Each structure stands twice: as structure tokens, then as C-alpha cells.
Amino acid sequence: MVLNYIWIAFFLTAFVVAAIRLLFYGDTEVFPAIINSTFSSSKTAFEISLGLTGVLSLWMGIMRIGEQGGVINLFSKVLSPLFCKLFPEIPKGHPVTGSIFMNLAANMLGLDNAATPLGLKAMEGLQELNPQKDTASNPMIMFLVLNTSGLTIIPISIMVYRAQMGAAQPTDVFVPILLATFFSTLAGIIAVSLYQRINLLNRTILLFLGGVSILIGSIIYLFSIMGREEINVYSTTTANVFLFLVIVSFILAGIRKKINVYDSFVEGAKEGFTTAVRIIPYLVAILVAIGVFRASGCMDYLIQGISQCVEWCGADTDFVGALPTALMKPLSGSGARGLMVDAMNTYGADSFVGRLACIFQGSTDTTFYILAVYFGSVGVVKTRHAVPCGLLADLAGIIAAILICYLFFN
């Protein structure tokens, strides 16, 4: 329901702004730009779905091997104490907890191509437990908010973009991104827990959060004593070794269980193909709305308004130039990536705005894209409190990114 209102609001706001630009300012280019954006956004949505088909088929097939080989059940048992607290409605030891873990682990390592199919597999498992098939369940919402908060340990793609844009030290945003995304995830967990009345003040969750904090602190220290080239090498190697290790371990588990690994893979890959086709309408809907909103000029006016408000409050406006990336990130990952590159190109890769745009890009994830694709893949239309909780996590990430960037680079 919330996505419905937001979708309508994008189109109506864009129409009003475009009409004003045409009638009062004689801007005859605005409506052609809007119509062109609908075609290009529709094409982009299809190309994304088409590009996901192979990746979805691959990872759905690998997940099926892991499922039949017992790996997913093993993860479920190990994570059961924690997940019983964060996902109290999932039966203890249910295989879906293993799928959730694999998705979150892929996100942490910046493996976007692997995270999406793993996440869709987890959503299918959560939908099987969902008593109301058209309404988001509590576990679904917690899972999606953990995704939208974008917890990332190794933001390798952002560091690569910074290197391409001529940054003197492409890895200098690594620690700020790690800190900002941690606060975003923490805010998301707290927001969902308050909505769902989950008690966070218990030993299991406190030990987990404390352990994660120590882990993040250790990673920050380790990378702080490395040089730029070492960080790039270790980050890339760790991510790719982890990914290939998952594939090999799942295959070995299947061999140990004496299953037909090839047939299991093909069976799962077929599900990946049908899932990719199923999400096309949802992607078209959300990306066209975003494209219309941008083409009408609404995003530019929004940024100008924020800048004026900040000036009236007497606050520093240095961060406003990077805000387009922050505001676009919940709507479109590719759009935010383009705005991040544009900010580095306009202001300089090593400027305050250029660095802040990179931190914005890494501190949260594409909230509306994730909600549209994940919920759309299982036919959920009533999202309940998923959108406000996801946006609260995004807001926490944005605020943390601004403060941390001032702390590190101003």
C-alpha cells in the first residue's frame, strides 16, 4: 500500500512541476524529456531483469545443491539462537535462516550479484511460512530492512570508482563507509524491533552486537595499518575467495550426501529463470516512476530547497552538493552510482563533496528497489511497516555519513 502511494506521488508531483515549467517558463523540453525517460527506464528495467537471469539461475542452482547437501540446515542450527530472537516467528532450525545468512554475508562482502538471488531464495522460504500471502510478515520485514540498511564490510566497487576518477587515496573512504553503514544497520534493527516488540536487551543479541562491534573495530584497525594497494588486494581477494569457497563447499556437501549435484543445480536454476521473469513488471513500475521524477526536475528543486533551508538555519552547506546521491540511493542504485561519479567529476574525487558522495553510496542500499524486487518475487503487495523502517535506517545512514565525513575530511 505504501509503495502504491509513493508510486502515484512520483507521477503526480512530476506532472505538476512539468506543467508549471511549461506554462510559466515556456520550457518545451520538459515533457519530451519525461516521455523519453519512461522509454529508457522501461528498457533499463528489462535489461536489469535480463542481466539477472543468468546470475539468478546460477545461484538458485547452487543454493539448491546446498539445501539438499545439508549446508543450509547447518547454518540454520548455528544461527538459531540469534535468529530466534531477531526472527521469533521463524521455527527454530528452519532452513530459511541459512538462506538469510548467506544473503547477508554476500552483502557484507559487497557481492551484489550474489546477494540478490540469495535474498530472493530467502524470500521464497519466508513466504512459505507466511500465513497471509499478500501481506508482508514480520520476518520478511526484518530481513528486508537488514538488506536496505546496506551493511558492507568491503566496499570494493566504490574504491574502484574512486581510483578511476583519479583519487590520490581511493581507499580513504573505507573506514567512514564501514562506520556509517554500521549505524544504518543498527538503526534499522532497532526500528523494526520497536514495531514488532522484539526485546533487544537479552544476552544473545547483546553478545552478537558486541561481537560485531569488535569485529568491525578489528577490521578498521587492520586496514588502517595497510597501504592503498594492500587494501585493494586483500579486499578483492577476500570477496572472491569467499564466493568461490561457497560454491565449492556446497558441491562437496552434495557429493558427501551422495546426491546428483548436476540435476540439483539444474532444478534450482529453473527457479532462477522464472523468478527473473516474474520481477520484470515490478522493476518497470518503480524505475519508470523514478525516471519521471528525475526528468521533471523534481530532484533538482528538492536539493535547492534543502540547501536554502540549511542556509536559513545558519548551518554549513558543504554537504548539500552530495545530497543527490543520498536521496537517489533509496530509489535507484545505478542512479545513485551515476550521481556519485558526477559529484567526483564536478567537485573532484578528493573534495569533501566527492568523498561524502562515496560514503552516501556505501552507507545504505536501494530501499525501494529491494522492496519492489523482493516483495514482487513472492507476490506481496501489503508492505506494512517495511518502508518506514527502511527509510529510518537510510536516514540514520545519511546523518552518520555527514557527521563522519566532517570528522574525517573537514
Secondary structure, 3 states (H helix, E strand, C coil): CHHHHHHHHHHHHHHHHHHHHHHHHCCCCHHHHHHHHHHHHHHHHHHHHHHHHHHHHHHHHHHHHHHHHCHHHHHHHHHHHHHHHHCCCCCCCCCHHHHHHHHHHHHHCCCHHHHHHHHHHHHHHHHHHCCCCCECCHHHHHHHHHHHCCCCCCCHHHHHHHHHCCCCCHHHHHHHHHHHHHHHHHHHHHHHHHHHCCCCCCHHHHHHHHHHHHHHHHHHHHHHCCCHHHHHHHHHHHHHHHHHHHHHHHHHHHHHCCCCHHHHHHHHHHHHHHHHHHCHHHHHHHHHHHHHHHHCCHHHHHHHHHHHHHHHCCCCCHHHHHHHHHHHCCCCHHHHHHHHHHHHHHHCCCCHHHHHHHHHHHHCCCHHHHHHHHHHHHCCCECCCHHHHHHHHHHHHHHHHHHHHHHHHC
